[in-house]
Amino acid sequence: MRDFLYYASLLLLGFAWYMFGQKLLRKGLRDENDQLTKGVVGPVGFLMAAGISCYLFFGMLRALVRGEVPCLGKGCTGQIYTLAANPGEFWANVFFMAWMVAALAYALYVTLRIWFRA
């Protein structure tokens, strides 16, 4: 039951993130206060989000190739989950990394679309 709630909450959060991005894209060049519409992240945040998403994407690909992933939490620092010994925890960490990469990539996409409007 805990796993179902975890994955369901990630999917709901992803849907809310998608709807937030679509709301920003539907706005015009200026908002109701006559200010330019801002993206999800600024220039420094854009570089940080790009770096973090590249790092997580590389970690996800590495985990899929090697069949092992380090734990992504405070309570299990230094622990490594292997696909053979811990398949549930392995796929949970890989799915979390994939979700984070998708969320950050979508934030970067929305920001670029807002910055380069005609």
N, C-alpha and C positions, 0 to 999 in steps of 0.2 A: 504494500500500500504506500509506503514511503517513496519507493521508486516512481510509482505512478504520479504522486503529487509533485515530485521533483521535475519529471519530464513535462507534465501538464503545465506547471508554473513557468517553465522555460518557454514552452510554446505560446502561452498567453502573453508573456512578456515580449516575446518576439513579434507577436501580432500587434501589440500596443506600440512597439518601436516602429514597426512598418507604418502604422496609421499616423503616428507623429510625423514621420518623414513625408508622407503623402500630404499631410496638412501644410507643412512648410513649402512643399513644391507647388501647391495650389495657390499660395499667396502670390500677389503681384510683386513688382519690383520694390514697392514701398508698402509698409504696414499702415494701420489706422492712425498712427502718430506722425506720419510722413517721414519715417526713418527707413533707411534701406533694410530690406529683409536680411536677417543674419542666418547663416547656416548653422548646422548642429555644433560644429567646432570652429574655432578661429584658426589663424595661421600656425601658431605654435601647437595648439591642440591637434591640428591636422597632421603635422609631422610626428607628434607623439603617437597618435592613433595609427598612423601608417606603420611606424616602427613596431609598435606592439602587435599589430595584426600580422606583420611579416614574421615576427618572432614566434607567435602562436601557430601560424600556418606551417612554418618550418618544424616546430615541435610536433605538430599533428602528423605531418608526413613522416617524420623520424619515428614516431610511435607506431605508425602503420607498417613501416618497413622493418623495424627491429622487433616489433611485438612486445614492447615494454614502454611504459609511460610513468614519469614521476608523479607522485601525488600532488594535487593542486590545492592544498589546504594548509591551514596553520597547525592543525592537530596531527598531521602525519608527515611532517617535514623529513625529507630524506628517504621516504619509503618509495619503492618502485613496484608498480603493478605489472605483472606479465600477463600476456594473453592466455597462456596455458594454465597458470595457477589461479589467477583472479580475473576471469573474463568479465564479470559484472562491473567491477571497479574500473577495469581497463576501458571498457566501452563508455562508462559514465564520464571518465576524464576526457576521452577522445571526443565524445559528443559535446562536452562543455567547451573544449577548445574550438571545435567547429562552429558552435553557436557564437562564441565570442568573435571569431574571425568574420562570420557573416554579419554580425551586428556592427562591428567596426567598419567593415567594407561598405555596408549600406550607409552609415553615417558619412563616410568619405564621398560616396557617390552623391548623396543629397547635397552635401556642401559644395562639391564641384559643379553640380547642376545650377545651384543658386549663384555661385560666383561667376559663371560664364553664361548667364542669360543674355539674350540679344536685346 
